[in-house]
Amino acid sequence: GEDERNQKGRRESEQDKSSHDKNGNGGSEKQEGEEEEKEDDDPNSNPNYNPPAPPLPPPPAITIVEEDTKVWDRLGQEALDRMPYTFSLKAKSRCVLAKLDTAAYESVLAALKKESFDHLKLLHLFLKDRTRRSPSDQADICALLLVLRFFSILSGEARTQIANHLEYIAVPEGFNLFTDSTSNQFCFIILQGSVSLLRKPETGRGKLEEFAVKEAGDHFGALTGSNLPPTASTTARRKPFQAKTKSPCEFALINRFDYNRIMRDVFQHALDSRVSLIRALVDMCNPSRRKKQVEGAREGGKGRGEGGRDRDREEDEEGEGDDDDDDDDDD
């Protein structure tokens, strides 16, 4: 038992000694690390000392500048030049905006570079306000659109008046111009692209079926006129249909009320001219009536001739009287 107690005591003494050595070494290592950190923070003792970066300045205060905009004003033109916005926008009331992104703007510019001069000139004329189109502008529009069948069958007077009421629109592919459940008051004249005309099947159920495709130069929509050939517009009241673009399209639009008014005036003018011509032909074909008209014209000319001679005689007498007065003054 004594031997076991002695061995246990020796083991405890060895453990105490080892723990004391560890504590001493750990303390020394900690002290050395603190001394090294102090040396690094001291600019005098460390030549590679880097001072800490200064704190960032506070952000500038937001200034609110209220600027009222009007209808048709443009906002954010910087985006078209790929420039960042320099201000923020906030709507003060309910707004309806037309948006144009940078990609679409650049694609339009690229497409315009490939267009012909006639098309660019026509586009420039259409973009003018209708009230500011001069007679030369109207003549140029008529000349450029004369290749279209819609204008080739109209008279010159009708073409000139209709050209002054045309409006221009451009729409992308897959755009619904109107549906079978909405009322349409415009006639669409296709300048470029193609349009699909759809309507419900005879049963009234199922998907819309394509019954016609309109290409450049064709027209469709709400339009009535006796001098135009039958088109889909003549059956629009009986069978409503839907118009959807199959490709990017450009149109010249005219309101059917303006068209009907113009055609009514042109028709009335043509009717008056024909009535006058028919009366002249009737007079020429009726000898007795023609003879009376000739005699009336002769009598009228004779009366005018006698009256002219009487007026000449009176003027001569007045002239002689004036000469006598002049002689008296000389005496």
Summary of the structure (lengths in Angstrom):
residues: 331
radius of gyration: 48.5
end to end distance: 193.4
largest distance: 193.4
contacts: 689
relative contact order: 0.06
helix: 52%
strand: 12%
